[in-house]
Amino acid sequence: MITGYNTDVRHGNRIFHVQTEDKGFSNPRIETLIYVGGEILDSYRSSYEDLLAGPPLEDGVLQGRMDEQHRAIIRDIKNGKYDLTPPDLLEKQAFNDRPLDQAILEFLQQDGEVDTLELVLDQPLRPVFGMSCPIRVRARLCNSQSPVPGAEVTLKLVSSLKKATGLLSGRTDGEGLFVGAVQLPPSQPGQCAVVLNCTSEHGFDEVKATVVTGA
């Protein structure tokens, strides 16, 4: 596990604390938490299973990815992503744009009162242009480890230069398992990644992996 980053960012009249850490090779994710006034404002998680799938990691590779994610979140803050929303608009977004039970669930998740959903890959995502990308993923609850049947699973191809493309969608079976495969295009402009999302009444989780060019 690599030592993380902690940065205080002043924007407007608020101070944001940005914390990025490596969750370790047993759970290969980089997690960034954004705090304001001691409370979590937002969080971001990205997978680095693609780095573990190849040769042994060279010194500085994982640290570099952590640094990139940490700096990207700081840029978002300075660019106004978390600027204060007028109270009337905030209330409308919180309750009119989504079901009330979803708003309540998200509130309870922040307070740690519910067992939230997480994605667990049976095999690492290794997307390669022009090749088939198999998907075998399980949806379960973080604390109890209970499977989550009927969770909605989607796979998208995202690019820094093109609009995201939907590749695959479906639902987990009675054991919380989803299995599928997609054929990736021969190439795509810009930096590309596949994003695997999972959503259910228990929450939301996602895994990302960079698409590489075949030999």
C-alpha positions in Angstrom: 0.0 0.0 0.0 1.4 3.4 -1.0 1.3 6.5 1.2 -1.6 8.7 0.1 -2.1 12.5 -0.4 -3.8 15.0 1.8 -4.3 18.6 0.4 -6.3 21.6 1.7 -7.8 23.6 -1.2 -9.3 27.0 -0.6 -12.0 28.0 -3.1 -14.3 30.9 -2.5 -15.1 31.0 1.2 -14.7 27.3 1.8 -11.8 25.0 2.5 -11.9 21.6 0.9 -9.8 18.7 2.2 -8.8 16.2 -0.5 -7.6 12.8 0.6 -6.4 10.2 -1.8 -5.2 6.7 -0.8 -4.4 3.3 -2.3 -6.7 0.6 -0.9 -4.0 -2.1 -1.4 -3.4 -4.9 -3.9 -6.2 -7.1 -2.4 -8.6 -4.3 -3.3 -6.9 -2.5 -6.1 -8.6 0.8 -6.0 -7.5 4.4 -5.6 -10.0 6.3 -3.5 -10.3 10.1 -3.2 -12.5 11.7 -0.6 -13.5 15.4 -0.5 -14.3 16.8 2.9 -15.8 20.2 3.9 -16.1 21.0 7.5 -15.2 17.5 8.5 -18.0 15.9 6.5 -17.6 13.9 3.2 -18.9 16.0 0.3 -18.0 13.6 -2.5 -15.9 10.5 -3.3 -14.3 9.0 -6.3 -12.9 5.5 -6.8 -10.9 4.1 -9.7 -9.5 0.6 -10.3 -5.9 -0.2 -11.1 -6.4 -3.9 -11.8 -5.1 -3.2 -15.3 -1.7 -2.4 -13.8 -1.6 -5.6 -11.9 -2.6 -7.7 -15.0 0.7 -7.0 -16.7 4.4 -7.3 -15.7 5.4 -6.4 -12.1 4.8 -2.7 -11.4 7.7 -0.4 -11.9 8.5 2.1 -9.2 6.4 5.2 -9.4 3.7 3.9 -11.8 0.9 3.5 -9.2 2.1 6.6 -7.4 1.8 8.5 -10.6 -1.8 7.4 -11.2 -2.7 8.4 -7.6 -1.1 11.8 -8.2 -3.0 12.2 -11.4 -6.4 11.4 -9.8 -5.6 13.7 -6.8 -4.7 16.6 -9.0 -7.8 16.1 -11.2 -10.1 16.4 -8.2 -8.3 19.5 -7.1 -8.8 21.0 -10.6 -12.5 20.2 -10.4 -12.7 22.1 -7.1 -10.9 25.1 -8.5 -13.0 25.1 -11.6 -16.2 25.4 -9.5 -17.6 21.9 -9.7 -18.5 22.1 -6.0 -19.6 25.7 -5.8 -22.5 26.3 -3.5 -25.9 25.8 -5.1 -28.8 28.2 -4.3 -31.0 26.5 -1.6 -34.1 26.4 -3.7 -32.3 24.7 -6.6 -30.5 22.3 -4.3 -33.9 21.2 -2.8 -35.3 20.7 -6.3 -32.3 18.6 -7.3 -32.5 16.5 -4.2 -36.1 15.7 -4.2 -37.7 16.5 -7.6 -35.1 14.9 -9.9 -35.1 11.5 -8.1 -37.4 9.3 -5.9 -37.6 10.3 -2.3 -36.6 6.8 -1.2 -33.4 7.2 -3.2 -32.6 10.5 -1.5 -33.2 8.9 1.9 -30.9 6.0 1.0 -28.1 8.2 0.0 -28.4 10.2 3.2 -28.3 7.0 5.3 -25.3 5.7 3.2 -23.3 8.8 4.2 -24.0 8.2 7.8 -23.1 4.5 7.6 -26.5 3.2 8.5 -27.0 0.9 5.6 -25.0 -1.9 3.9 -24.1 -0.5 0.5 -23.5 -2.2 -2.8 -20.0 -3.0 -4.2 -18.7 -4.6 -7.4 -16.3 -7.5 -7.2 -14.6 -8.7 -10.4 -14.0 -12.5 -10.8 -11.3 -11.6 -13.3 -9.6 -8.3 -14.0 -10.9 -6.1 -16.8 -8.3 -6.2 -19.6 -9.8 -4.2 -22.5 -7.8 -4.3 -25.7 -8.8 -2.6 -29.0 -10.1 -5.0 -31.6 -10.5 -7.9 -29.1 -13.3 -9.4 -27.1 -13.6 -8.1 -23.5 -15.2 -10.7 -21.2 -17.1 -9.5 -18.1 -17.6 -11.5 -15.0 -18.7 -9.5 -12.0 -20.5 -10.0 -8.8 -22.7 -7.4 -7.0 -22.7 -7.8 -3.2 -23.1 -5.8 0.0 -20.0 -4.4 1.5 -20.5 -5.4 5.1 -22.6 -8.6 5.0 -21.1 -9.9 1.7 -24.6 -10.9 0.7 -25.2 -11.2 -3.1 -27.4 -8.5 -4.8 -29.7 -10.1 -7.4 -31.3 -8.0 -10.1 -28.8 -5.2 -10.0 -28.5 -3.3 -13.2 -25.1 -3.6 -14.9 -23.9 -1.4 -17.8 -20.6 -1.2 -19.7 -19.6 1.9 -21.6 -16.7 2.9 -23.7 -15.6 6.5 -22.8 -13.1 8.6 -24.7 -11.5 12.0 -24.1 -12.5 13.0 -27.6 -15.8 11.3 -28.3 -19.2 10.8 -26.7 -19.5 7.7 -24.5 -20.8 4.6 -26.2 -22.9 1.9 -24.5 -21.5 -1.5 -25.0 -23.5 -3.9 -22.8 -26.3 -3.9 -20.2 -28.1 -6.5 -18.1 -28.9 -7.6 -14.6 -27.2 -9.8 -12.1 -28.7 -13.3 -11.5 -30.0 -14.8 -8.2 -26.4 -15.1 -7.0 -25.5 -11.5 -7.8 -23.5 -12.7 -10.8 -23.3 -11.0 -14.2 -21.5 -12.6 -17.2 -21.1 -11.2 -20.7 -18.6 -10.2 -23.4 -18.3 -7.4 -25.9 -16.1 -6.8 -29.0 -14.2 -3.6 -28.7 -13.6 -1.5 -31.9 -10.3 -1.6 -33.7 -9.4 1.9 -32.5 -10.8 5.0 -30.9 -9.4 8.6 -30.8 -8.2 10.0 -27.6 -7.6 8.3 -24.2 -10.1 5.5 -23.8 -11.4 3.4 -21.0 -14.3 1.0 -20.3 -16.5 1.9 -17.3 -18.5 -0.8 -15.6 -21.4 0.5 -13.6 -23.8 -1.3 -11.2 -26.9 0.1 -9.6 -29.6 -1.2 -7.3 -31.7 -0.1 -4.4 -28.6 -0.7 -2.2 -26.5 2.0 -4.0 -24.0 2.4 -6.9 -20.5 1.3 -7.7 -18.2 1.4 -10.7 -15.0 0.0 -12.0 -12.8 1.6 -14.8 -10.0 0.2 -16.9 -7.9 1.8 -19.6 -8.2 0.4 -23.1 -4.8 -0.5 -24.6 -3.7 -1.2 -28.1 -3.0 -4.8 -29.1 0.4 -6.0 -30.2 
